[in-house]
Structure formats: C-alpha cells, structure tokens
Amino acid sequence: MPTYSNQFGRPHYYDHEIWAVNGRKIGTVRVKPIGILWKPANQRSFYSVSLAKFAEWIVDPNTGAQRTKS
C-alpha cells in the first residue's frame, strides 16, 4: 500500500438526526467530547449542556432513566 503525504482529520463531533415514524424530522442530537447538543427541527441553533451536567442529570432517579438491558 502506498504511503500518503496527507490524511483525513478526525471529526470533532457526531450528528444524529432523529426521525418520527411518519417521516418527519424531530431534531438533531450532536455529541461532542465536551457536551451534548440538541437542535429541534427547523431551528437554527443548538441547545447545549456540558457532558458533566448531562451525566449528573441522566443518573438522577427523578429523570426516570433506566439502564439498558444489553
């Protein structure tokens, strides 16, 4: 295999679009090393929360979040 002088950079974030069963876009979740961002469909900007705040919130019993089976 040849050696290359250039390479692709790693992505700085990952976007995941959320779609309803009827085919309508609900919004976009963006995952970054420093936080979680949410953008509702047809909006221009994201709402964001730090990863530390998200981790604190998701394990709080008041959220109703449950562990996955796998």
Phi, psi and omega in degrees: 000138182288154174272141183252145179273343179236163178211163176282141174279160177282148176293146180269348178201165177235128176259139177229116178278140179250124183241141177280166181297331181279003176092000179272140179284129179271317180170191182230132173257128177246127180252123179236161178298337182257350182183179178243133180237147179228131176232114176297156179303145178063025175247158183266330186236159182268152164266140183226155176216144180294157179297323179296316179295320179297314180299319178296317182291315188292331180269355177292129181302334181290342180283337182081006178293143180236153176292148178283159182284334184273000000 
